[in-house]
């Protein structure tokens, strides 16, 4: 079975496949979908000049306190942005949990999605770091 309908494209981040022929690495099929999800989550709304609505609204929440309300807002923003910008998947679940790391406070976003065309289910974990305020 061919998966060409899922698409191919230049991988993210940009990498050379081999230094000798100077060609770029290609992301294909499910890997292309996974990288698309990461690009959506890693892009702040308004960051792209020609598509100011593209991206995820979680970056508006960077200075919010680590709380259940913030986790709920992040869950909603992730679900909404994936629904709008990645039509190749069905989002099965988004769960946001709190974690304290050496580098700061983080909310870990666990995403479970199904690629519509193949019915393959994948999990992706996206750490979202909160900035510490001066009083904490």
N, C-alpha and C positions, 0 to 999 in steps of 0.2 A: 504494500500500500504506500503510495506517495503522500507526503505531507506538504507538498509545494504550496497548497492553499494557505498555509500558516505564514508563509513568507520567509524571506532572507533579507539580511541587511548588514551593514557595517556594525561590528560589535561595539559595545560600550563598556568600559572606556576604550578609546582608540588604541590599538596595538598592531604592531607589525607581525604577520604570521611567520615570516622568516626574514632575517636581515639581508639575505642575499638578493631576494627578488623584490623587496620593498612593497609587498602587497599587504593590505590590511586584513585583519582577522574578520571572518564573517560569522554572524550569529544566525542560526537557521532553526526554523520550526519552533518547538517548545522553548528553546533557549531564547529565540527572538521575542517570544511572548513574555518570558521572565524578565528579560532586559527592559522591555517596554514598561512593565509594571514598576520596575525600579526607577526608570526615568520619570514616570508620572509622579511617583512618591518623592523623588529627589528634586523636583522642579517646583519652585515657589510661584504661586499665581502672580502674574504681572511680570515675570522674569523674561518671558519671550516677547519680543517687541511686536511681532506680527500676529501673535496668539496670546493676548493678555489673559484670557480665561483658562488657558492650559495650565495644568499642574494640580497640586494638592494644597489645600488651605491649612495644613498642619503647621506651617511656619509662622502663621499668625499667633500660634499658641506657645511659642518658645519661652516666653517669660511668665507663663501661667504657673500657678503652684501645682505640685504633684498631688493630684487628688482624683477622686472617682469622677468628678465632673469633667476634669480635663481629659481623662482617659475616654470618657463617653464622647466628648467633642472630637477627639482624634479618631476614634472608631467611625464616627459619622462622616468625617471629612475623607477618610480613606475609602470607605464604601462608595461615597458619592463620586469621588474623582475616578475610581476604577470603573464604575458604571458608565460614566460619561465618556471616558477616553480610551478604554480598551474593550472594544466590542467582541473580541475573540474569546473572552472568558465569562464565566458565571462566577461571581463571588459567593462562596458557600458560607464562609465565616470570617469575621474579623474580631480579634480579641486583643485588648490592650492591657498589659500588666505592668506594674511598677517594679523598678529595680534600682538599687543604689550601686553605682560602680565607682572605681577609683577616679575616673575622669569626670564624675558628676552624676547627677540624677538622670535617669533614663526611663522612658516608657517604651516597652518592647511591644511592637505591633506584630502579631502573628496572623498571617493571611492564608486562608485555604481557598483555592480556586480550582475550577474545572475548565479545561480548554474545550470549548463547545464542539469543535469539529471532530475531536478524537475521544472525548469523554475521559481523558486522562486527568487525574487530580494531583495537584501540587501544593506544597506548603512553602511559604516564604516568611522569613523573620526579618523585620525592619526595625532597627533601634532608632528611637527618636530622643535626642538629648535635650533636656531642659536646662536653661541657664540658671545658675544660682544667683539669687538676689543678694544685695549687700547685707541684709539682716539675717540670712541663714548661715 
